[in-house]
Amino acid sequence: MSNIETKAGPGWLGAERRRLLIQEYGIFLAFLILVVILAFSNEYFLTAGNISNVLLQTSINGILAIGMTFVILTRGIDLSVGSVVALAGMVSASFVTTSATAGVAGGPYPVILALAIGILVGVASGAIVGLIVSRFSVPAFVATLGMLSAARGMTLIYGGGKPVPGLVPAFRWIGTGNVFGIPMPVVILAAVFALSWWVLTRTRFGRYIYAVGGNPHAAKTSGIDVGRIRFLVYVISGALSGLAGMILSARTGSALPQAGIAYELDAIAAVVIGGTSLSGGVGRVTGTLIGALIIGVMNNGLDLLGMQSYYQQILKGALIVGAVMLDQKRNHGG
């Protein structure tokens, strides 16, 4: 047997198979290890009430992270999601508040109208960013950084820098209600995940997203409208940010002008930890969901262990850097 045959023998194939398995399922293994460690560290961690609390806390970041996945798959980034959360929550809440000083004249309006307006605010914000990125070739970092500041300013102007309290019970239900004992935000997250998974894995649009992220020049040569795909992923991210903003307002019972600050960081962290490459074209929405759960479980478990939030931020930062380093090694062989 030659040296080449020896190197490519069963042992080499076994090592390669293990590497591929780790690459494919490593994020799930990491999540299970984290759960096991925290379960042995604190007796309350695996209680039904705490599990429900973790899922509830993860829901908003999970929705934002799924939208961020669409953007990052095309080699983009969206730093504006936190500000859009605040703006959409503020505008939609003003249509369903019982407070005469905070509501829109003539309110409260039907809840369905408030929900539609909240989504439209997110869509409009995403469309503006998408147009700037796709039509004028402005780097996504710059365009979304500008929207981050602009949307926060619009939130403060619209609400006069004050919260919008007294939301009607029907609106609050999307943040505090439940379906068969499952919190409504978790149900919404599951629906968003299922739809996004279907779009990315079973539709032509999903294949185009991966193609644009993998090689935009080749995608354009093959007839894909690259600008349109880039525009639409920011619209999706904006729409999901609007949805998350309304859920947040419904959960807290009022829309706060300072809501959503730094939410974009947790969303990006969930996507990167979940295995989506910042270089584009590689990633799964399933990994993003697990990444969001890892952040939620970590925050909850460390709270139960009495660790200060400052240390949690350091650990989260280390996780992000580690995930990016692994991505670089996997994709560039460094």
N, C-alpha and C positions, 0 to 999 in steps of 0.2 A: 504494500500500500504506500503510495507517495505521501510526501509531507503535506501536500494540498489536501489529499483525501483524508489524512489524519486530522488536520485542522477543521475540516468540514464534516467530521464524523458525528456520531451520536452525542458526544459530550458537548461539542460546539453548538449543535442544534438545541440541546437542552438548555444551555446558557442563554441562547438567543430567545428561546421560547419563554424563559423566566423573565428576561428583560422586557419582552413585549407584554407579558401578563402584568408586570408591575406598572408599565406605562399605561396600560389600558384600565387596570382596576386598582392602582395604587391609592387613588383618592378615596375610594370606598374603604380600603383597608385602614387608611389613616383615620377616617371617621370612626370606624369600629373600635380601633385602639383607643382613641380619645374618649369614646363613650364608656368603654370598659374601665379605663383608669379613673374617670370621674365617678363611675358607679361604685367602685371600691373605696373611693376617697370620701364620699358623702352618702349617707343612707337615704337622703331625701331626693337625690338626683333622679332616680328612675321612678319616682311616684307619678301617678297619672296627672296630678295637678301641675307638677313641675314640667312634665313633658308637654302638656298643653300650653304652658307659659312659654316654653322655648319655641314652639311652633308659632305661637302668636307673635313673639318678638322677632322671629325670623321672617315673617310674612312680607313686611314692607321692604326690607332689604332684598329679599328674594325676588320680588316683582321688579325692583329697580335693576337688580343684577341681570335678570333675564333680558331686559331691554338693552342693557350695556353689552351683553353678549353679542347681540346682533351687530352693534356698532364695532366692537373690537374685532369681530370676525372679518370685517372689511378693512382692517388696519386703522380704524379710527379710534376716537376716545370721546367721551361725553362728560365734561366736568360740570355741566349745568343742571344735572338731575335734581340735586338738593334744592336749588333755588326754584326750579319748576314745581317741585313738591309743595313748597310754601305758596307760590303764586296760585296754582290750581286749587289748593285747599282753601285759600283765602277767598277767591272769587266764587267758587261753588258754595261755600258756607254762607256767603252773604245773601244767597237766594233762598236759604232755608232756615234763617235765624228768626227767632221770635223777639229779638232785641230791636226796638225801633231805631236806636241810635247807630246800630251796626249793619242793619240790613239794607237791601236795595228797596227803594220806595215801592210800596204795594205788596211786599213779601209777607209771609213766606210763600214761595211758589211751589209747584209740584216737585217732588224729589227727583223724578225722572229728568226734569229740566235741569236741575242743579247738577246731576250726574253727567248729563250730556255736555253741559258747559264746562265742567271740570276737565273732561276728556278733550274737548275742543281747545281749551287753553294749552294743554300739553301738546296736542297735535300742532297747533300754531307755532309754539316755541320750537318744537323739533323741525318744523318745516322751514322756519327762518334759518336755523343752523344748517340744515341740509342744503338749502339753496346757496348759502355762503360757501359751504365746503365744496359742493358739486359743481356749481356754476362759475364761481369766482376763484376756485382753487386755493382758498385760504386754508392753512393747516387747521385740522380739527381742534388741536389744543388751543389755538388762538380764538377760533370762532366760538367754541363752547365756554372758554374762559370769559369772553365778552358777554355771552348770554347769562352766565352765572351772575355777573354783576348787574346786568340789565334787569333780569327777572327778579332779583332781590330788591332792586330799587322800585320796580313796579309794584311789588308786594307791599312795600312800605307806603307808597303813594296811595294805592287803592284802599288800604285799610287805615290810613292815617297813622301808621305805626302802632295801632292798637289791635288787640285780638278781637275775633268775632265769636261771641259766646251764644248760648241759648239755642243750639241747633235742635231741630225737631226730631222726635224719637225715630221716625221712619228713616231719616238720613243717618242717624247714629247707629242704626241696626247694622249697616255694612261694616262697622268697626267693632260693635259690641255684641251683635247677635250670634246665633249659632244654628247649624243645620244638623239634626240628629246628634247633638252634643259636640259637634266640631265647630270651633270658632269660625265665623264668617270670613275673616281675613285669610285664614288657612284654606278655606274652600276656594276663595278667589285666586290665591296663589296656585293651588292645584290646577284650576281651570286655565290660568295663564301658562303654566308649565306645559300642560297637555297640548294646548293650541300651538305654542311655540315649538315644541318638539315635533309636532306634525308638519309645521311649516318648514322647519330646517331639514327634516329628514325625508319628507314625502312629496315635496312640491318643487317645481322648476325654480321658483323664486328662491327657495332655500339653497338649491344647487348653485344658482347664480351668486348668492352671497359668498359661498365658499370659494367659488372661482375668482371673484373680484378680490377677495382677501389673499388668495394663494398667489395669483399673478394677474394684476389688473391689465397689463399690456396684452397678455395672451387672451384674457377675457374679452377685451375690446376687439381684438383681431377676429375672435370667433363670433362676433356679432352681438355680444351682450352690451346693453346700454349701461355702462359703468356709472355714469353720473346719476342715472335714475335709481339704481340700486343703492348708491350712497345716500341719495336724498331720502329714500324710503326707510332706511334703517334708523335715521335720526327721527323721522316721524314716529316710528314704532317706539323708540326710546322715550320720546316726548309724551306719547299717549300713555305709556305705562307709568311714567312719572306723574302725570295727572291723576291716574287711577290711585297710585300710592298716596298722593297728597290728600285725596278725599278720604281714603281709609284712615290716614293718620288723624285728620280733623275729626272724623267720626269717633275714633277711639278715645281721643282726649276730650271730646265734647265742645271744643272750640278750635277755631283756626288761629294759629299763632304766627306773627310775622317772622319770628326767628326759627320757625320749623325747618327741618331739613338741612341744617348746617352740618357740613362734612359728610352728608349721606353718600355723596359721590365716592368718597374714599372707601367706605365699606362695600359699596357695589363693585367697584373696581377690584377690591381685594377678593371678593367672592368669586369673580370671574377668573382672576389669575390663579387663585388657589385651586379652583376647579379644573385647571388644565388648559384653558383657552389661551392660545399664543398671542402675545402683543404684536407679533409679526403678521398676524392675520391668517385666515384660511384653515386654522386648526382649532378644534374645540367642540364641546358638546354642551347643550343646555342642561343635560343631566349632571355633568360635572359642576356647572354653575350652581345648581340647586344644592348639591352636596357641599360646595364651598360656602354657600350662605349658611347651611346648617352647621358646618364646622365653626364658623364665627359665632353663631348664636349659642351653640353648645359650650364653646370655650368661654364666652362672656358669662353665661349663666353658671357654669361649673365653678369658675374662678370667684364669682360673687358668693356662691355657697361656701367656698373655702375661705372667704374673708380677704381675698386679695384685693388691694386697692386698684381702682380703674387706671391709674397711671401706669402700673406694671402691665396691665392688660393691653394698653396701647403699644407698649414696647414689644410685647410678644406678638401682637398682630402685625406690627411692622416687620419683625423678623420672619414671620410666615410669608408675607408678601415678597420680601427680598429672596427668601429661599425658593419660593415657587418660580420666580422669574429666573433665578440662576439655573434651576432644573430645566426650565423651558429653553434657555439658551444652550445648555449642554445637549438637550435632546435634538434640537433643530439645527444647531450649528456645529455640533461635535466638539465644543470647547470644553 
